[in-house]
Amino acid sequence: MKILPALISTLFLLGSVGAVSARDVGPDEAAKLQSAGRIQSLDQLNAVALARHPGGTITDTELDEEYGKHIYQVDVTDKQGVEWDVELDAASGIVLKDHQDR
């Protein structure tokens, strides 16, 4: 009977670790990372996201640090009004994900 409480505690702790694996990066820190050459400029990253959906508009952006990597998330609405989530590696500009928002 002691196994069940231990298992529940372990699962809770694992869930908590996952929740703190990503953190938001504020504008001041983003500027420092860009100046140090650790990430591309946000304008460059926005251009990459918009190139995936020509004629679209950016509705939201967010820079996070996940497991030691900087991930730039861009919400794009295309010409037809479809919303897309585009995630880029902020250092290289490589598109990691590009999927329709549901």
Buried (B, 14 or more C-beta within 10 A) or exposed (E): EEEEEEEEEEEEEEEEEEEEEEEEBEEEEBEEBBEEEEBBEBEBBBEBBBEBBEEBEBEEBEBBBEEEEBBBBBBBBBEEEEBBBBBBBBBEBEBEEBEEEE
